[in-house]
Amino acid sequence: MPTVADLCAFFDRFAPASLASDWDNVGLLLGDTSSEVRRVLTCLTVTPSVVAEALAESADLIVSHHPILFRGTKRLATTTSEGRLLWPLAKAGIAVYSPHTSFDNTVGGINDSLCHMLGLTDVVPLRKRDGERTCKVVVFVPDSDLSKVADAMFAAGAGIIGQYEQCSFRLPGQGTFFGMAGTNPTVGEQGRREEVAEWRLEVVCSEVKLTGVISEMRTAHSYEEPAFDVYPLKPLPSSQGEGRVGNLTESVPLRILGERVKRKLSAGATQIVGDLDRSVKRIAIACGAAGEFLSDALRAQADVFLTGEMRFHDYLSAEAQGIALLLPGHYATERPAVEELASRISRDFPSLIVCASRREADPVKWL
């Protein structure tokens, strides 16, 4: 039976945390990684109705697009609104995982789904980002330590290049050292210069794993004070990024595009800013509440920016700068992908019962 850890590993592959915005709170936010999972419930937001549904369906894991505990909290007690929401889940042993902006930005995620819905071509990230920040660790080891130190660093996550693991470069050389008072050298004696045949061992690792890699290297190394260097590497441009921009196969009036978006997303209403008869083709997309991407849409020379919701003054800014807006609502731009996510999890874990919440609904009503 899969465990919560197995589902976390799935998300690490499909929507890794490195794709999340800096301000976000993604990953396993409640639960025990060793717990077995039989039933999974996906939703946009953990609400009282979703909690009741998870309890009624005996779910073991809720995958909620929006995070719980988004801001720091000092207590989880039923005297607070967050405590009243989450305490029943904790008592029942129901874990909660949130992919949020990792799911927005990943290949096959929410923004890609919106592009596919509209049939966009030549799709690229709206806001490109650098690749993962990495460094090179160089450590000098005697021959007897070479395999032991390398294996320890690999186990800590170093030496990964693309789809290859345990990558390193090794060069033989001659090292010298002089052990001063108070030292206890592994090789030679205190108070005289020693010359030792050593290997220069080089591995790359991500910055987030650097502390662990160095710690494991020190533990495996026989020297009292290993000599090593850490070189920061310049991030390479990445094909990944936030939001999307692409082109319709042919230009259409803004009114027709708005009607198409409303119908395909089953939106209660779609706000439009711009000339309804204007011909549009290049579309920028960022799901949810993504007004901060308006400047990116302008730089991408988009005719239209599609997002869930924006502030009133953003409407005026867009109008003044000649870009149209399509705003079908926060819920409408993200909820369909929550249902697709349930199907994706089912394909990867056929033994699980996975479904999207049936009680969740858009809190906004239109008269």
N, C-alpha and C positions, 0 to 999 in steps of 0.2 A: 504493500500500500504506500503511495507517495506521502511524503511528509511536508510540513510547512517549508523546510529547508529546500526540498526539491522544487517547490513552486517559486521560492525566492531565486533559485538558480536559473529557472526558466526566464524570469524577468530580467535577471542579470544579462542573459543572452539577447533577449528580444528588445528590451527597453532599459539599457544600463543606466545607472545613476549618473554617469558622466555626461549624459545628455540633458540632465535637469538644469533648470535655471539656478543661479547661485542662491536665490532667496527661498528656494523651495524646500520641502521636507518630504522626501520620498523614501520608499523602502518598507520594510516590516516595522510597523508602528505599534503593534500590540500582538503578543502571542509568544508561543514556545516553538522554536525551530524544529524540535524533535517530535512534535505532535503529528499524528497521522491525519491525513485529509481524505475524506470521502465525498463531501459536498462543498461546492464553491458557489458563492453568490457574488455577481458583479453588479456594481451600481455607480452612479455618478457621485453621490454624496451619502455618507452615513447619517441618516435621520432617524427619529424615533420609529417611523413606519418601517424602515429598512431593518432596524434592530429587531423589531417584532417579527418581521418576516424571517430573518436569519434564525431566530429562536424557534419559530414554528416549523421551519424546514430542517432543523437540526444541522445547519451549516457548520463547517469546521473552519472556513476561511471566507472572509469578505474581501474582495478586491474593489476598493473604492477609488475612483479616479481622483477626487479631491481628498487631501490628507485630513485625518483627524489630528488633534494636538498640533495644529499648524503653528501656533505661537507657544512660547514657554508657559508651562503651568506648574503651580506649586503644590497642588493637591488633586487627587482623584477621589472625591467623596461625593456621596449623593446630595450633599448640601450645595453643590455647584451644578450648573447646566451640563458641563462636559462630563462630570462624574455620573450624573443621572443617565446620560446617554451611553457611556462606556462601561459602567460597572456591570450591567447584565451580561455584556459580552465577555468580560473578564471572568465572571462567575461561571459562565457556560464553557469557557475555554475556547472561545471563537477568536481566531487571529484576524488582524486587519493589515492588509498590504495596500500601499498607495503608489502607483507609478507616475501620476500627475504629468508634469512637463516632460518627463522622459518619454511617456506614452504620446504626448503631443508631437514630439520632435523626431521620434525614431522612424526608421523606414517601415512602412506599413502601419504607422500610427494614425492618430486622429487627423492631422493635417493632410497626410497622404490620402486618407479615405475621402476627405472633402474634395481633393483634386480629382480623384477617380470618379466621384459622383458627378462632377461637372465635365468630365472628359478632357481635362487639361493636358496639353502636350508640352514638351521641353521644360519640365518642372525642375526647379532648383530651389535650394534653401533661400528664404527671404532675407535672413540675417545669418551670414556664414560665421563660423567660429573656428578657431584654431583647433588642431588635434590635441590629444591628451598631452599634458606636460610630463616630460620624462627626463631622466638623467642617466649618466653613465657612472657606474661604480667600478673603480680600479683598486684591486687589493693585491698585495705582494705576499706570496705564501711559499713555504718550503715544499719540496716535492712530496713529502709525506702527508701534507695537508691538502694538496690540490683537489683531489676528488671529494674529500669530506667537506671542504669549504664551498666548493662549487655546488654540490648537492644541497647543502643547507640554504644557499642563496636562491637556488631554483625553487626549492620547496616554499620559500617565503614570497615567491611571485616574480623574481627577477628572471631575465633571459627570455622574455617573450617578444618576438618580432613578427607581427602579423599572425599568421596561422601556425607559426613555428614556436616551439618551446625549447628550453634548455640551450639557448644560444649563448655562446661566449667566444672570446678570443684569448689565446694563451701564448705567451712569449717568454722563453727562458732568459735569465740574466743573472747578474751578480749583485747582491745587496750587502751593505755594510751597516754596522751600528756599534755604538760604544755604550755599554751599560754603566751608568753612573752609580753613586752610592745609593743604596736602598732598592736597587733593581734585582731581579731574579731571572736572568735570561734563560729561555728554553734551550738555546744553542750557545755554547761557549761560556765565557766567564765574565763576571763583573769587573770593570776597571781596565779593560783592554778592547781595542777595536777588533771586531769579528767580521769575516767575509764569508757569506753564505750563498750557495746556489739557490735561487728562488725563481718562481714563476710570476709573471705579471698577468693577472686574471682580470678580464674586463667583461662586465655584463651591463645590460641596460635594464632599467626598471621605471615604473611610473612613480611620480613624486609621492602619491598617496601610500605607496608600499615601501618607501625608502627607509623609514625608521625600523620597520620589521626586518627588512633585508640586512641592514647593518647590524642589528641585534643578533640575528642568527649567524651572521658571518663571525662576529666576535666570539660567540659561544663555541663555534666549530673550530676556530683558529687556535693553534697551540701556543702562539706567542702571547707574552704578557701584555704587550701593547702593539697590536697589528698596525702596520702602515697601510693607509688607504686614502684614496682621493674620490671626491664626488664632483662630477662636472654637469652642470645644468645644460640641457639640450634645447635648442630653439624649437618651439612647436611648429610642426608642418601644417600647411593649409589642409583642412578636412573637407570631405564631400558632404559632411553632415552640418546641420545648423537648425535654427529656429524658424518656424513659419515656412511658407512655400510661395512661389510665384510661378505662373505658367500661362499658357495661351489657349484660348478656345480654338477649335478648328476653323471657325469662321466668326466674323463679327456679328453681334446681335444688339438690338436696342436694350438699354439698361432695364426698361420695363419688363421685357421678355426674360432677361436673366433673373431679375428679382422674382418673377412668378415661378421660374424653374427651381430656384433655390427654395422658395417657400414650399413648393409641392414635394420636392425630393426629401426635405428635412421634416416634413409634416409640421411645419412651424405654425404657431397660432397667428402670428403676424410677422411681417418683415418690414422694418424701417428702411427707407431709401433716402439717401442724400445725393442730389444731383439731378440733371436733366433726364427725365424718363425716356426721352426719344433719342438720347445720345447713343451713338454706336460704340460698343466696347468689345475688347478682345483679350487684353492682358489683365489677368486677375491675380491679386495678392491675397493670401489666406493666412489667418492665424486664429485658431479656435478660441472660444471662451471670451474673456474680457481682455482684449489685447490692443488697447488704444495706443500703447507705447510703440507699436510697430508701424504707426502711420508714416513716420519719417522714412522707415525702410521701404515701405510701399512706394513712396514718392521717388526715392532713389532708384528703385527698380523700374521706374517709368510705367507703373501699373495704371490701367484705366479705372480699375475698381479695387477697393479693399474690402474683403469679406471677413467679418469677425462677428462674435456674438453680441457684444454690447460695447458702447463707448460713452464718454462724457459729452454733454451738450456743447462745450466749447471746442471739443474735437470735431464736431459736425461743422462748426463755423470755420475752423482751420482747414478742413478738407475742402469745403466749398470754395474758400478763397484761393486754394492752391490747385483747383481744377481736377481733383480726384473724387470719384463717386464712392459712396459707402453702401454696403448691404449688411443689415444687422438683423438676422432672424432670431436672435436671442441666445443667451449663454447655453441654456439647456439643449436647445435644438441643434447647436453646432457640435455638441459633445456626446449626447446620449446615444445616437446610433452606433458610435464606435465602441461604447460599453457593451452593446449587444454583440458586435463583431468580436470583441475580446473574449466573450464567453465561448464563442465557437472556436476561436483559436486555442484556448486552453483545453477544450474538449478534444481537439485533434491531437494535441501533444500528450494528453493524459486521458486516453479512452476509458480507463477504469473509473474515472471520476464522474459524478453527476454535477454538471455545471449549467447554471442558467443566469440570465440577467434578472434583476429585481422586477417583479410584476407590480409591486405596490408603489414604486417610485414614480413621481409625476412632476411636471414643471410647476413650480410654485406660483408662476405668473399666470394670471387669467386675463382674457381679453373680452370686453363687452362689445 
